Amino acid sequence: MMLLTEADFGLVFRQALAGPEPWRLLETLRAENRLGHLLPELDALFGVPQNPLHHPEIDTGRHSLLVLRQACGLSLDPALRYAALVHDLGKALTPPAEWPRHLGHEESGLVPINALGARLNLPADWTDLALAACRWHLLVHKAAELRPATVHDLLAALSHDWQDQARLEKLLLICQADARGRLGLEQRPYPQADLLRRLYVVAASAGGGNTPAQCRERRIAAIRTTAKAMTQ
């Protein structure tokens, strides 16, 4: 592979993410000991263990590449693929004494995502999607366990306050890729996505009221009723 400088890597990286197998570029860079120079935030994930009960592949860097592969099978959108790749950057910041747990990685990952986007001059919507995936993916995974009010606030966050259903869909696909980007779990069902899709449609159509608080309560009530019906 040609020698890449940091200045031109951003363009090469974006082009790769739009191609059929973007993980190949990352695997090659790592094999050539250049990933740490060009993508240190991602390179730092290799060698960081995760709980084998949830991550049979154990290594966080390996998991990230598996998630990217899953994302490529779900969407051609390079922004979605990028967000899937970097959603766990916070795990590189977990103190080794706390391994293999990574409490709070969804918050600690926001700083490196912002730094990476700025350094590579990535589009603002790429960074926005990556930040949302990082911040909210654990709650999406737990969707069936959440209180109606929490579901409401999660859906509002994922959809830019009920204004962008397409963004919600992208984030649900990223979370599906995360759930399946694990060794031996590539075909696991992901009912959380369908649950949140249905609850979004119901809640969005239940809006109304004279105040934002009344609108929120109507949506929460619709979520509560629908979720209860779905479990009966």
Summary of the structure (lengths in Angstrom):
residues: 232
radius of gyration: 18.5
end to end distance: 57.1
largest distance: 61.1
contacts: 736
relative contact order: 0.11
helix: 68%
strand: 1%
